[in-house]
Amino acid sequence: MRYTIRTLSLASAMSFASFSALAATDVTFWHSMEGPLGERVSDIVKDFNASQKDYVVKATYKGNYGESMNAGIAAYRAGQSPDIIQVFEVGTATMMYSQGAIEPVQDMAEKAGNPLDPKAFVPGIAGYYSDTSGKLVSMPFNSSTPVMFYNKDLFKKAGLDPEQGPKTYADIEAFAKKLKAAGVECGYTTSWPAWVLIENFAALHNVPYASKDNGFGGLDARVELQSDAFLKHFEFLSKMSKEGTFTYGGRGDAANALFISGKCGMFTGSSGTRANILKNGKFKFGVAKLPYYEDVKSAPQNSVIGGASLWVFSKKSPEVYKGVTAFFHHLTKPEVAAKWHQDTGYVPVVKAAYDATKASGYYDKNPGTDVPFQQLNVETTAQSRGVRLGFLPQIRDIEEGVMESMFGGKVSIKDGAADMEKRANELLVRFEKGNK
């Protein structure tokens, strides 16, 4: 009898344990972080799963940003979408206009009874991922922004102060001339030219890049690249190119190699490039804010972000949305967000994570790592919160190809700007027609 009772008790306990495990709600999460970044995502997910018993996040690497977004859209159409998907910032417009496929994260959290506070996030980040009423539509996660890197060793060689990076475009021109005179092959270059020289230039100077608040205000937004501000900017860079003080290093991140190899004295690129420079650059370097034109009264405003955010698909159960909301709150914990920032080089997306990192002495030990936050921690304007346009990757490709011709003297500044605008707007007309 005692044996039977013990057996029944053990069976009951095992049954209860199985029921408890089954009671946990699964939350599927597709991402594009591989290598060390993927390992860090796995650590965050493990920590969340171990912190409570109601939800189990299951993270899966689904290829690069483009592959993952396409896979997510296809899965949604087949009725098999994940609950959460990581999408790069240039896919924001595509996701927003996905006709009912997306559950806006702030609305979701409010319905789940566990609201997200948009004011907790860095303004320059939250503004980009919010709708016109200021509500978050996706969850900020891994954000970067361009900064100015400069080679301290080459600055010394040119007689420049190695502890003082350029602040304005006038500084860049003056410093580049001294670098050239000292025999430095390349004074200044940039990666991601469309992102840095057009989109961030516009935000930093509070200049419209496109109508309808840079696309935030509607599908009928159109690029506006023939304004005096852009023409003067392109003219300035073209002049430097002719003088041999500015080197157009190619599309995308091709110019990274020019700086990391030690050929260029100054370089604007993603803040996330820092890890690569530390690993492969054989020189001391400094980090400064993006340059601006000091005769523009509203400058400097703020820079705009790159990276990605987390989107939630629609038509999920209330319990899944509660799990997603709980996971998002875990991501915003100061200690979690601060560790993600310090381990990866991405910008802290919540202000409390910056405060925690600063208090730990991290910025004192790693000078310049707080510059991206400083550039983004500014209340944005309609012109400075970023660009939300369809076909943005293709538009950037057009702009970078034309800039190469302009700076190479193959096309005039006026004709080049007109060509960029015309071809970009042809794509936007297509996007509008396809998403009405």
C-alpha positions as CSV (number, residue, x, y, z in Angstrom):
1,M,0.0,0.0,0.0
2,R,2.8,2.4,0.9
3,Y,4.6,1.6,-2.3
4,T,1.4,2.3,-4.3
5,I,0.8,5.6,-2.5
6,R,4.5,6.7,-3.2
7,T,4.1,5.7,-6.8
8,L,0.9,7.6,-7.2
9,S,2.4,10.6,-5.5
10,L,5.5,10.6,-7.8
11,A,3.3,10.2,-10.8
12,S,1.1,13.1,-9.7
13,A,4.2,15.3,-9.1
14,M,5.6,14.4,-12.6
15,S,2.2,15.1,-14.1
16,F,2.0,18.5,-12.4
17,A,5.5,19.4,-13.5
18,S,4.6,18.5,-17.1
19,F,1.5,20.5,-16.9
20,S,3.4,23.5,-15.5
21,A,5.9,23.3,-18.4
22,L,3.1,23.1,-20.9
23,A,1.4,26.1,-19.3
24,A,4.3,28.3,-20.3
25,T,3.5,30.3,-23.4
26,D,6.0,30.1,-26.3
27,V,7.1,33.4,-28.0
28,T,9.0,32.9,-31.3
29,F,11.6,35.5,-32.2
30,W,13.4,35.7,-35.6
31,H,16.6,37.8,-35.7
32,S,19.6,38.6,-37.9
33,M,22.4,38.6,-35.3
34,E,25.2,36.0,-35.9
35,G,28.6,35.3,-34.4
36,P,29.3,37.1,-31.1
37,L,26.1,39.2,-31.6
38,G,24.0,36.1,-31.9
39,E,25.6,34.7,-28.8
40,R,24.7,37.8,-26.9
41,V,21.1,37.6,-28.1
42,S,21.0,34.0,-26.9
43,D,22.3,35.1,-23.5
44,I,19.6,37.8,-23.2
45,V,16.9,35.3,-24.1
46,K,18.2,32.7,-21.6
47,D,18.3,35.3,-18.9
48,F,14.7,36.3,-19.6
49,N,13.5,32.7,-19.7
50,A,15.2,31.9,-16.4
51,S,13.7,35.0,-14.8
52,Q,10.1,33.8,-14.9
53,K,8.0,30.8,-15.6
54,D,5.1,32.1,-17.7
55,Y,6.8,32.6,-21.1
56,V,9.6,30.9,-23.1
57,V,11.2,33.0,-25.9
58,K,12.6,30.9,-28.7
59,A,15.1,32.8,-30.7
60,T,16.1,31.7,-34.2
61,Y,18.7,33.2,-36.6
62,K,17.0,33.7,-40.0
63,G,19.8,35.2,-42.2
64,N,20.8,38.7,-42.8
65,Y,18.3,41.6,-42.5
66,G,17.0,41.4,-46.0
67,E,16.6,37.6,-45.9
68,S,14.9,37.7,-42.5
69,M,12.4,40.4,-43.5
70,N,11.5,38.6,-46.7
71,A,11.1,35.3,-44.8
72,G,8.9,37.0,-42.2
73,I,6.6,38.5,-44.8
74,A,6.3,35.2,-46.6
75,A,5.6,33.4,-43.4
76,Y,2.9,35.9,-42.5
77,R,1.2,35.4,-45.9
78,A,1.3,31.6,-45.2
79,G,-0.2,32.1,-41.7
80,Q,3.0,31.0,-40.0
81,S,4.7,34.2,-39.0
82,P,6.9,34.4,-35.9
83,D,5.7,36.5,-33.0
84,I,8.7,38.9,-33.1
85,I,11.0,39.8,-36.0
86,Q,14.1,42.0,-36.1
87,V,14.0,44.4,-39.1
88,F,16.6,46.9,-40.2
89,E,15.7,50.6,-40.1
90,V,15.4,51.0,-43.9
91,G,12.6,48.4,-43.8
92,T,10.5,50.5,-41.4
93,A,8.2,52.0,-44.1
94,T,7.7,48.5,-45.6
95,M,6.7,47.1,-42.3
96,M,4.5,50.0,-41.4
97,Y,2.5,49.8,-44.6
98,S,2.1,46.0,-44.4
99,Q,-1.7,46.4,-44.3
100,G,-2.6,44.9,-41.0
101,A,0.3,42.6,-40.6
102,I,1.8,44.5,-37.7
103,E,0.7,45.0,-34.1
104,P,2.1,48.4,-32.9
105,V,4.2,47.7,-29.8
106,Q,2.9,50.5,-27.6
107,D,-0.7,49.6,-28.3
108,M,0.1,45.9,-27.7
109,A,1.7,46.7,-24.3
110,E,-1.2,48.9,-23.2
111,K,-3.7,46.1,-24.1
112,A,-1.5,43.7,-22.2
113,G,-1.8,45.9,-19.1
114,N,1.9,46.5,-19.0
115,P,2.6,49.8,-20.9
116,L,5.9,50.8,-22.4
117,D,7.0,54.3,-21.7
118,P,8.3,56.0,-24.9
119,K,9.9,58.7,-22.7
120,A,12.3,56.1,-21.3
121,F,14.0,55.8,-24.6
122,V,16.6,58.0,-26.2
123,P,14.5,60.7,-28.1
124,G,16.4,60.3,-31.4
125,I,15.7,56.5,-31.4
126,A,12.1,56.5,-30.1
127,G,11.2,59.3,-32.6
128,Y,12.2,57.2,-35.5
129,Y,10.2,54.1,-34.5
130,S,7.1,56.1,-33.5
131,D,4.0,57.1,-35.5
132,T,2.8,60.7,-36.0
133,S,1.1,60.7,-32.6
134,G,4.4,59.7,-30.8
135,K,3.4,56.1,-30.1
136,L,6.0,53.4,-30.6
137,V,5.2,51.1,-33.5
138,S,8.3,48.9,-33.1
139,M,10.7,48.1,-30.2
140,P,14.1,49.9,-30.4
141,F,16.8,47.2,-30.0
142,N,20.1,47.6,-31.8
143,S,20.7,51.2,-32.8
144,S,23.8,52.8,-34.3
145,T,24.5,56.3,-35.6
146,P,27.4,57.8,-37.6
147,V,30.2,59.6,-35.8
148,M,33.6,61.1,-36.7
149,F,36.7,58.9,-36.2
150,Y,40.1,60.4,-36.6
151,N,43.6,59.0,-36.6
152,K,45.6,60.5,-33.8
153,D,49.0,59.3,-35.2
154,L,48.3,61.1,-38.5
155,F,47.1,64.2,-36.7
156,K,50.5,64.4,-34.8
157,K,52.3,63.9,-38.1
158,A,50.4,66.9,-39.6
159,G,51.0,69.1,-36.6
160,L,47.3,68.9,-35.5
161,D,46.2,68.4,-31.9
162,P,45.5,64.7,-31.5
163,E,43.0,65.3,-28.7
164,Q,40.9,67.7,-30.8
165,G,38.8,66.2,-33.6
166,P,37.1,68.4,-36.2
167,K,33.8,70.0,-35.2
168,T,32.7,71.7,-38.4
169,Y,33.1,71.2,-42.2
170,A,35.4,74.2,-42.2
171,D,37.6,72.2,-39.7
172,I,37.5,69.2,-42.0
173,E,38.7,71.2,-44.9
174,A,41.5,72.9,-42.9
175,F,42.7,69.7,-41.2
176,A,42.6,67.7,-44.5
177,K,44.8,70.3,-46.2
178,K,47.4,69.9,-43.4
179,L,47.2,66.2,-43.6
180,K,47.8,66.3,-47.3
181,A,50.7,68.7,-46.9
182,A,52.2,66.2,-44.4
183,G,52.1,63.4,-47.1
184,V,48.9,61.7,-45.8
185,E,47.2,59.8,-48.7
186,C,43.7,60.7,-47.8
187,G,42.4,63.5,-45.6
188,Y,38.7,62.6,-45.2
189,T,36.4,59.9,-46.4
190,T,33.1,58.4,-45.4
191,S,31.3,55.1,-45.4
192,W,27.6,54.8,-46.2
193,P,27.6,58.1,-48.2
194,A,23.8,58.4,-48.6
195,W,23.2,57.7,-44.9
196,V,25.9,60.1,-43.7
197,L,26.2,62.8,-46.3
198,I,22.5,63.1,-47.2
199,E,20.2,61.7,-44.5
200,N,22.3,62.7,-41.5
201,F,23.4,65.9,-43.0
202,A,19.7,66.9,-43.4
203,A,18.9,65.9,-39.8
204,L,21.9,67.6,-38.3
205,H,21.0,70.9,-40.1
206,N,17.2,70.5,-39.7
207,V,16.7,70.5,-43.4
208,P,13.9,68.5,-45.1
209,Y,15.1,65.4,-47.0
210,A,11.7,64.6,-48.3
211,S,8.2,66.0,-48.2
212,K,5.5,64.9,-45.7
213,D,8.0,65.1,-42.8
214,N,10.5,62.9,-44.5
215,G,7.8,60.3,-45.2
216,F,6.4,60.0,-41.7
217,G,3.3,61.9,-42.9
218,G,2.2,59.7,-45.7
219,L,2.8,57.5,-48.7
220,D,2.8,60.4,-51.1
221,A,6.2,61.7,-49.7
222,R,8.8,62.7,-52.3
223,V,12.5,63.3,-52.0
224,E,13.7,66.9,-52.2
225,L,17.4,67.1,-53.0
226,Q,17.5,70.3,-55.1
227,S,17.3,72.7,-52.2
228,D,20.1,75.3,-51.6
229,A,21.3,73.4,-48.6
230,F,22.0,70.2,-50.5
231,L,23.5,71.9,-53.5
232,K,25.9,73.9,-51.3
233,H,26.9,70.7,-49.4
234,F,27.5,68.7,-52.6
235,E,29.5,71.7,-54.0
236,F,31.7,71.9,-50.9
237,L,32.5,68.1,-51.0
238,S,33.1,68.3,-54.8
239,K,35.6,71.1,-54.2
240,M,37.4,69.1,-51.6
241,S,37.4,66.1,-53.9
242,K,39.1,68.2,-56.7
243,E,41.6,69.5,-54.2
244,G,42.4,65.9,-53.2
245,T,41.4,66.4,-49.6
246,F,38.2,64.3,-49.8
247,T,38.2,60.8,-51.1
248,Y,34.9,59.2,-52.1
249,G,35.6,55.6,-50.9
250,G,32.7,53.8,-52.6
251,R,29.2,52.7,-51.7
252,G,28.1,51.1,-48.5
253,D,30.9,50.5,-46.0
254,A,33.7,50.2,-48.6
255,A,35.5,53.2,-47.2
256,N,36.0,51.5,-43.8
257,A,39.1,49.9,-45.2
258,L,40.6,53.3,-46.1
259,F,40.5,54.4,-42.5
260,I,41.3,51.1,-40.8
261,S,44.4,50.6,-43.0
262,G,45.7,54.0,-41.9
263,K,45.4,55.8,-45.2
264,C,42.8,58.4,-44.1
265,G,43.1,60.9,-41.3
266,M,39.4,61.5,-40.8
267,F,36.4,59.2,-41.4
268,T,32.7,59.3,-40.8
269,G,31.0,56.0,-40.3
270,S,28.7,53.9,-38.1
271,S,29.5,54.0,-34.4
272,G,29.5,50.3,-34.6
273,T,32.7,50.4,-36.6
274,R,34.6,51.1,-33.4
275,A,35.1,47.4,-32.6
276,N,36.6,46.7,-36.0
277,I,39.0,49.7,-35.7
278,L,40.1,48.5,-32.3
279,K,40.7,45.0,-33.6
280,N,42.4,45.9,-36.9
281,G,43.6,49.5,-36.8
282,K,47.3,49.8,-35.9
283,F,47.0,53.4,-34.6
284,K,45.4,55.5,-31.9
285,F,42.2,57.1,-32.8
286,G,39.7,59.6,-31.4
287,V,35.9,59.9,-31.7
288,A,34.1,63.2,-32.3
289,K,30.6,64.3,-33.2
290,L,29.5,64.6,-36.8
291,P,30.6,67.8,-38.5
292,Y,28.2,70.6,-39.4
293,Y,28.2,74.0,-41.1
294,E,28.5,76.7,-38.4
295,D,26.6,79.3,-40.5
296,V,23.4,77.2,-40.3
297,K,21.6,78.6,-37.2
298,S,19.8,75.4,-36.3
299,A,22.9,73.2,-36.5
300,P,23.8,70.9,-34.9
301,Q,20.4,69.3,-34.3
302,N,20.7,65.5,-33.9
303,S,22.0,62.6,-36.0
304,V,19.7,59.7,-37.1
305,I,19.9,56.0,-36.5
306,G,20.8,52.9,-38.3
307,G,20.6,49.3,-37.0
308,A,17.3,47.6,-36.4
309,S,14.2,47.3,-34.2
310,L,11.8,44.5,-33.2
311,W,8.4,44.2,-34.8
312,V,5.4,42.2,-33.6
313,F,3.1,40.4,-36.1
314,S,-0.7,40.8,-35.7
315,K,-3.3,38.1,-35.1
316,K,-1.5,36.5,-32.1
317,S,-3.2,35.5,-28.9
318,P,-3.5,37.9,-25.9
319,E,-1.2,35.5,-23.9
320,V,1.5,35.7,-26.6
321,Y,1.3,39.5,-26.6
322,K,1.7,39.5,-22.8
323,G,4.8,37.4,-23.2
324,V,6.2,39.7,-25.9
325,T,5.5,42.7,-23.7
326,A,7.3,41.1,-20.7
327,F,10.3,40.3,-22.9
328,F,10.4,43.9,-24.2
329,H,10.3,45.2,-20.6
330,H,13.3,42.8,-19.9
331,L,15.2,44.4,-22.8
332,T,14.7,47.9,-21.3
333,K,16.0,47.0,-17.8
334,P,19.0,49.3,-17.3
335,E,21.4,46.4,-16.5
336,V,20.3,44.4,-19.6
337,A,20.4,47.4,-22.0
338,A,23.7,48.6,-20.6
339,K,25.4,45.3,-21.0
340,W,24.1,45.0,-24.6
341,H,25.5,48.5,-25.3
342,Q,28.9,47.7,-23.8
343,D,29.2,44.3,-25.3
344,T,28.2,45.2,-28.8
345,G,29.0,48.9,-29.4
346,Y,25.3,49.7,-30.2
347,V,23.8,52.8,-28.7
348,P,22.0,52.4,-25.4
349,V,18.3,52.7,-26.4
350,V,17.0,53.7,-23.0
351,K,18.4,56.6,-21.1
352,A,18.8,54.6,-17.8
353,A,21.2,52.3,-19.6
354,Y,23.4,55.3,-20.5
355,D,23.3,56.5,-16.9
356,A,24.2,53.1,-15.6
357,T,27.1,52.8,-18.0
358,K,28.3,56.3,-17.1
359,A,28.2,55.5,-13.4
360,S,30.2,52.4,-13.9
361,G,33.1,54.5,-15.3
362,Y,32.9,52.8,-18.7
363,Y,33.0,56.0,-20.7
364,D,36.0,57.3,-18.8
365,K,37.9,54.1,-19.6
366,N,36.6,54.1,-23.2
367,P,36.7,57.7,-24.4
368,G,34.3,58.6,-27.2
369,T,31.9,55.7,-26.7
370,D,29.3,58.2,-25.3
371,V,29.3,60.4,-28.4
372,P,26.6,58.4,-30.3
373,F,24.3,58.8,-27.3
374,Q,25.0,62.5,-27.0
375,Q,24.1,63.0,-30.7
376,L,20.8,61.1,-30.3
377,N,19.7,62.3,-26.9
378,V,18.1,65.4,-28.4
379,E,14.4,66.2,-28.9
380,T,13.8,65.6,-32.6
381,T,12.0,67.8,-35.1
382,A,9.9,66.8,-38.1
383,Q,13.1,67.2,-40.2
384,S,15.5,65.4,-37.9
385,R,13.8,62.2,-36.6
386,G,14.9,60.2,-39.7
387,V,13.6,59.0,-43.1
388,R,10.6,56.7,-43.5
389,L,10.4,55.9,-47.2
390,G,9.7,52.9,-49.2
391,F,12.5,51.4,-51.4
392,L,15.0,53.3,-49.2
393,P,17.8,50.8,-49.9
394,Q,17.3,51.3,-53.6
395,I,17.1,55.1,-53.2
396,R,20.4,55.0,-51.3
397,D,22.0,53.0,-54.1
398,I,20.9,55.6,-56.6
399,E,22.2,58.5,-54.5
400,E,25.6,56.9,-53.9
401,G,26.1,56.1,-57.6
402,V,25.3,59.7,-58.6
403,M,27.5,61.2,-55.8
404,E,30.4,59.2,-57.2
405,S,29.8,60.8,-60.6
406,M,29.4,64.3,-59.0
407,F,32.6,64.1,-56.9
408,G,34.5,62.6,-59.8
409,G,33.6,65.5,-62.0
410,K,31.5,63.5,-64.5
411,V,28.2,65.3,-63.8
412,S,27.4,68.8,-62.5
413,I,26.1,69.2,-59.0
414,K,22.8,70.6,-60.3
415,D,22.3,67.8,-62.8
416,G,23.3,65.2,-60.3
417,A,20.9,66.4,-57.6
418,A,18.1,66.5,-60.2
419,D,18.9,63.0,-61.4
420,M,18.9,61.6,-57.8
421,E,15.6,63.3,-57.0
422,K,13.9,62.1,-60.2
423,R,14.9,58.5,-60.0
424,A,14.2,58.3,-56.3
425,N,10.7,59.7,-56.7
426,E,9.9,57.3,-59.5
427,L,10.5,54.5,-57.0
428,L,8.3,56.3,-54.4
429,V,5.5,56.6,-56.9
430,R,5.7,52.8,-57.4
431,F,5.7,52.2,-53.6
432,E,2.7,54.4,-53.1
433,K,0.7,52.7,-55.8
434,G,1.6,49.2,-54.4
435,N,0.6,50.1,-50.8
436,K,-2.6,52.1,-51.1
